[in-house]
Amino acid sequence: MTGVAGTAVLLPPASGAWREGDPPGGRRWHARTAPLPLEAGGELPGVRLAYETWGRLAPDGANAVLVLHALTGDSHVTGPAGPGHRTPGWWQGLIGPGRALDTDRWFVVAPNVLGGCQGSTGPASRRPDGRFWGGDFPFLTQRDQVAAEADLADALGIGRWALVLGGSMGGMRALEWAVSHPERVDALLLLACPAAASAEQIAWADIQLHAIRADPNWRGGHYHDAGPGHGPHVGLGLARRLAHVTYRSEPELQARFGRSPQGAEDPWRGGRYQVGSYLDHHAAKLVDRFDAGSYVVLNEAMNSHDVGRGRGGTGAALRRVTARTLVAAVDTDRLYPPAHQAELAAGIPSADRLRVIRSPYGHDGFLIETGQVAALVRELTSVGGSTPPGRGTSRPVP
């Protein structure tokens, strides 16, 4: 396809998912041997999780750290873009020698969430009969995703995590780990996440899901065999634009963009404002690296998040946590406001006082303010000056 003066215009992919045959990058895979029973009923066969690791596992497995990504993240927490990884790591600066998660000390594991699209089983994966799952992919909850991650931990020989941490959707799963498997989590860091999804959070997600499903190219979720330009990229782009506004703060957007037009464009004559161009940019980036079906499945899982479901309520569930816990809020977060993290800090018996990440960037502050996050990690991992058993000796992991 060509544009103005013969310039080539690249059509967006039907799906930005990692596909079989693509370069693996730093990924490894674990395949579950039995179908995964699902909380909503039924089971999911052929479950496989992609994951990446850094450092080496101690012989007793006691130096393992689990990092859980947010909605559109993946296993590539740190490292450059390159074959198999379209973008650099999303928490650069946190993992590596001498950093907060020092890989001379810790063995760090980061899975791509079940239902995701960067190597783990999700709507863009093929089912056992060879067809794409697409719109037939089953409903998942955070507990299903944690069950798949527990199976991965077993396969790696990790009986107990020295630390589990995550923000936003990753924080939801970290909390589920500590409530579902308190005996397997020594320390816990929860960033910008709630005990349960609120009505407003569900409402924001619901609008995004409508945008995707209203795209004529959605085809009930069965679009993965379509060619470039024929996937639901318009709907996914709209969903991303809306979501990104909730991820940032109004003062930051005002300070960065105000009412300025984009370059020579005239908003009175069909042109864009700078803030609109900014949202277009983020929409195009996501369409290139993510899958609309995964966006739907993961948002529905986030909407289902309720740590107290079937456990006697939120308070009873939080009292099950035994891990040394820090809970941190971003002061300008309008998606998961600090009151939600205050509830976690107050309800978890082993939690210290609520910590606050100071940032102009809103919800995305937990990703951007790496220095403040690193300080929290160091606080949890240096309690009493302790060193994980097995430091100084290590073994390779399959």
C-alpha positions in Angstrom: 0.0 0.0 0.0 1.3 3.5 -0.8 0.5 6.9 0.6 1.3 10.5 -0.4 4.0 10.7 -3.1 4.3 6.9 -3.2 5.4 6.6 0.5 4.7 3.1 1.8 2.1 2.9 4.5 2.4 -0.1 6.8 -0.9 -1.6 7.8 -1.3 -2.6 11.4 -1.2 -6.3 12.1 -4.4 -8.2 12.8 -2.7 -9.1 16.1 0.5 -7.9 17.8 0.8 -11.2 19.6 4.0 -13.3 19.6 3.4 -16.2 17.2 5.0 -19.6 16.9 8.0 -19.2 14.7 8.9 -15.7 15.9 12.3 -15.3 17.6 12.0 -16.5 21.2 14.1 -13.6 22.6 14.8 -14.3 26.3 11.7 -16.4 26.8 11.5 -19.9 28.1 8.4 -22.0 28.3 6.7 -24.2 30.8 3.8 -26.5 29.6 1.4 -27.8 32.2 0.8 -31.5 31.9 -2.9 -31.5 32.8 -5.8 -29.2 31.9 -6.1 -26.2 34.3 -9.4 -26.2 36.3 -11.0 -22.8 36.1 -12.8 -20.9 38.8 -15.7 -20.1 36.5 -16.1 -23.7 35.6 -14.6 -26.0 33.0 -10.9 -26.3 32.3 -8.3 -25.0 29.9 -6.2 -27.6 28.1 -2.7 -27.1 26.7 -1.7 -24.4 29.1 1.8 -23.0 28.5 3.5 -20.0 30.2 6.3 -18.0 28.7 8.7 -16.6 31.3 12.1 -15.0 31.6 14.7 -15.3 34.4 17.7 -13.4 35.6 20.3 -14.7 38.1 20.7 -18.2 39.3 18.5 -20.3 41.7 20.2 -21.3 45.0 20.3 -25.0 45.7 17.6 -24.6 48.4 15.5 -22.4 46.1 15.3 -19.7 48.8 16.5 -16.7 46.7 13.6 -16.7 44.2 11.7 -13.4 43.4 8.5 -13.3 41.4 7.8 -10.1 39.3 4.2 -9.8 37.9 3.4 -7.5 35.1 0.5 -5.1 34.5 -2.2 -5.3 31.8 -0.2 -4.7 28.7 3.2 -5.8 30.1 4.9 -9.1 29.5 7.9 -11.2 30.7 10.5 -8.8 29.4 11.0 -6.8 32.5 14.4 -5.7 31.6 16.7 -5.8 28.6 16.8 -4.2 25.2 14.4 -4.4 22.3 15.4 -6.9 19.7 14.4 -10.2 18.0 11.4 -11.5 19.9 11.0 -8.3 21.9 9.5 -5.3 20.2 10.1 -3.0 23.1 12.7 -2.7 25.8 12.0 -3.9 29.3 9.2 -2.1 31.1 11.1 -1.9 34.5 14.6 -1.1 33.3 16.9 -0.3 36.2 15.3 -2.6 38.8 17.0 -5.9 37.9 20.7 -6.6 37.5 24.0 -6.7 39.4 24.1 -4.0 42.1 20.5 -3.0 41.5 17.5 -3.5 43.9 16.9 -7.0 42.6 20.6 -7.8 42.5 21.1 -10.8 40.2 24.2 -11.8 42.0 21.9 -12.4 45.0 18.4 -13.1 43.6 16.9 -15.4 41.0 14.2 -13.3 39.4 11.3 -14.9 37.5 8.8 -13.0 35.3 6.0 -14.9 33.6 3.8 -13.6 30.8 0.3 -13.9 32.4 -2.1 -16.6 31.4 -4.4 -15.1 28.8 -1.7 -12.8 27.6 -0.2 -12.6 24.1 3.6 -12.7 24.4 4.2 -16.4 24.5 1.7 -17.6 27.1 -1.6 -19.4 26.2 -4.2 -16.8 25.3 -6.8 -16.0 22.6 -4.0 -15.7 19.9 -2.7 -19.2 20.7 -3.8 -22.4 18.9 -6.0 -24.8 20.8 -5.1 -28.5 20.8 -7.0 -29.1 17.5 -4.9 -26.5 15.7 -7.4 -23.7 15.5 -6.9 -20.3 17.1 -8.7 -19.9 20.4 -10.0 -16.5 19.5 -13.4 -15.6 20.9 -13.7 -19.1 22.3 -11.0 -18.6 24.9 -12.6 -19.2 28.4 -13.2 -16.6 31.1 -10.3 -16.3 33.5 -9.9 -14.9 37.0 -6.8 -13.8 38.8 -6.9 -17.0 40.8 -6.7 -19.1 37.6 -3.7 -17.1 36.6 -2.0 -17.6 39.9 -2.8 -21.3 39.7 -0.9 -21.5 36.4 2.0 -19.5 38.0 2.1 -21.9 41.0 2.5 -24.7 38.5 5.5 -22.9 36.9 7.0 -22.4 40.4 6.7 -26.1 41.1 8.4 -26.9 37.8 11.3 -24.5 38.7 11.7 -26.1 42.1 10.6 -23.0 43.9 8.5 -23.9 47.0 8.5 -20.4 48.5 9.2 -17.0 47.0 11.5 -14.7 48.9 9.5 -11.8 47.4 6.5 -11.4 45.2 5.9 -8.0 43.7 3.7 -6.3 41.1 1.7 -3.2 40.3 -1.8 -2.6 39.0 -2.9 -6.0 37.5 0.4 -7.4 38.7 -0.4 -6.3 42.2 -3.7 -8.0 42.0 -2.0 -11.3 41.2 0.7 -10.7 43.9 -2.1 -10.2 46.4 -3.8 -13.4 45.3 -0.5 -15.3 45.6 -0.2 -14.1 49.3 -3.8 -15.0 50.1 -4.1 -18.2 48.2 -0.6 -19.5 49.1 0.5 -17.7 52.3 3.0 -20.5 53.0 4.7 -19.8 49.7 5.3 -16.0 50.0 7.9 -14.6 52.4 7.7 -10.9 51.4 5.1 -9.0 49.4 5.2 -5.6 47.6 1.9 -4.3 46.4 1.9 -1.2 44.2 -1.1 0.8 43.0 -3.6 -2.0 43.3 -6.9 -2.6 45.1 -8.4 -5.5 47.2 -11.2 -5.6 44.7 -12.1 -3.8 41.5 -14.4 -0.9 42.1 -17.5 0.1 40.1 -15.6 3.1 38.5 -12.7 0.9 37.5 -15.1 -1.7 36.0 -16.9 1.2 34.2 -13.7 2.4 32.6 -12.9 -1.1 31.4 -16.4 -1.7 30.2 -16.1 1.3 27.8 -12.9 -0.1 26.5 -14.4 -3.5 25.9 -17.3 -2.0 24.0 -14.8 -0.1 21.8 -13.1 -3.3 20.8 -16.2 -5.4 20.3 -17.8 -2.6 18.2 -15.0 -2.8 15.7 -16.4 -4.6 12.6 -13.1 -6.5 12.3 -13.6 -8.0 15.8 -15.6 -10.8 14.3 -16.6 -12.2 17.7 -12.9 -12.5 18.5 -12.1 -14.7 15.5 -9.8 -12.5 13.5 -6.4 -14.1 14.1 -6.1 -15.5 10.6 -6.8 -12.1 9.0 -4.2 -10.1 7.1 -2.7 -6.8 8.1 -5.2 -4.0 8.4 -8.1 -6.5 8.9 -7.9 -7.0 12.7 -9.7 -4.9 15.3 -7.0 -2.3 15.5 -9.4 0.6 15.5 -11.2 -0.7 18.5 -8.0 -1.6 20.4 -6.6 1.8 19.6 -9.7 3.5 21.0 -9.5 1.3 24.1 -5.8 2.3 24.6 -6.5 6.0 24.2 -9.1 5.9 27.0 -7.0 3.7 29.2 -4.0 5.9 28.9 -5.9 9.0 30.1 -6.7 7.1 33.3 -3.0 6.1 33.7 -1.8 9.7 33.8 -2.7 12.7 35.9 -4.6 15.9 34.7 -1.8 18.2 36.0 0.8 16.3 34.0 -1.2 16.4 30.8 -1.9 20.1 31.2 1.7 20.9 31.9 3.0 18.8 29.0 0.4 19.7 26.3 -2.1 22.3 27.4 -4.2 23.4 24.5 -1.3 23.4 22.0 -1.9 22.1 18.5 0.3 19.4 17.0 2.9 21.1 15.0 1.4 23.0 12.1 -2.0 21.2 12.4 -5.0 23.4 13.0 -7.6 21.8 15.3 -10.3 24.1 13.9 -9.7 22.6 10.5 -9.5 18.9 11.3 -6.0 19.0 12.9 -5.0 17.6 16.2 -4.1 19.0 19.6 -0.7 17.7 21.0 -2.5 15.6 23.6 -4.5 13.9 20.8 -1.3 13.2 18.9 0.1 11.7 22.1 -2.8 9.4 22.5 -2.6 8.4 18.8 1.1 7.5 19.4 0.3 5.2 22.3 -2.6 3.6 20.5 -0.4 2.8 17.5 2.4 1.3 19.7 -0.1 -1.0 21.5 -1.7 -2.2 18.3 1.7 -3.2 17.0 2.7 -5.3 20.1 -0.6 -6.5 21.7 -3.6 -8.6 20.9 -7.2 -7.3 21.2 -8.5 -10.7 22.4 -5.9 -10.7 25.3 -6.9 -7.1 26.1 -10.5 -8.3 26.5 -9.7 -11.5 28.5 -7.3 -9.6 30.9 -9.7 -6.7 31.4 -12.5 -9.1 32.3 -10.1 -10.9 34.7 -9.3 -7.6 36.3 -13.0 -6.7 36.6 -13.5 -10.0 38.4 -10.8 -9.2 41.0 -12.1 -9.6 44.5 -9.7 -11.1 47.0 -12.6 -11.6 49.5 -14.8 -13.7 47.1 -15.7 -17.0 48.7 -13.4 -16.2 51.7 -15.7 -14.4 54.0 -15.1 -10.9 52.7 -12.1 -8.6 52.1 -11.1 -8.4 55.8 -11.0 -12.2 56.3 -9.1 -12.7 53.1 -6.5 -10.0 54.0 -5.9 -11.6 57.4 -4.7 -14.7 55.6 -1.6 -12.9 54.5 1.5 -13.8 56.5 4.2 -12.3 54.3 6.2 -9.2 55.4 4.3 -6.6 53.4 4.7 -3.1 52.0 1.8 -1.4 50.2 2.5 1.7 48.2 0.2 4.1 46.5 0.9 6.7 43.9 -0.2 10.1 45.2 -1.7 11.2 41.8 -3.3 7.9 40.8 -6.9 8.4 39.7 -7.4 4.9 38.4 -6.5 3.1 41.7 -6.6 6.0 44.2 -4.5 5.8 47.4 -7.6 5.0 49.5 -7.6 1.5 47.9 -4.0 0.9 49.0 -4.8 2.3 52.5 -7.4 -0.5 52.8 -4.8 -3.1 52.0 -2.2 -1.7 54.4 -4.7 -1.5 57.2 -6.2 -5.0 56.6 -3.0 -7.1 56.2 -1.8 -7.9 59.7 1.9 -8.1 58.6 1.9 -4.9 56.6 3.8 -1.8 57.6 2.3 1.7 57.3 1.1 2.8 53.8 4.0 4.1 51.7 3.4 6.8 49.1 5.2 7.2 45.7 5.4 10.9 44.9 4.9 11.4 41.2 3.2 13.8 38.7 2.5 10.8 36.4 -0.6 9.3 37.9 -1.1 5.6 37.9 1.9 5.1 35.7 4.1 6.4 38.5 4.7 2.9 39.7 6.4 2.1 36.4 8.2 5.4 36.0 9.5 6.2 39.5 11.9 3.2 39.5 14.1 4.8 42.2 11.3 5.0 44.7 10.2 1.4 43.9 13.8 0.2 44.2 13.9 1.7 47.7 10.9 -0.3 48.7 12.3 -3.5 47.3 15.6 -2.9 49.2 13.6 -2.3 52.4 11.8 -5.6 52.1 14.9 -7.6 51.0 17.2 -6.3 53.7 15.1 -6.9 56.8 17.4 -7.6 59.6 20.3 -7.5 57.2 19.4 -11.1 56.3 20.8 -12.9 53.3 18.8 -15.6 51.6 20.0 -19.1 52.3 22.2 -20.5 49.6 23.9 -17.2 48.7 27.2 -17.8 47.0 26.2 -21.1 45.4 23.8 -21.6 42.6 22.5 -24.0 40.1 21.2 -23.6 36.6 17.4 -23.7 36.0 15.9 -25.8 33.2 
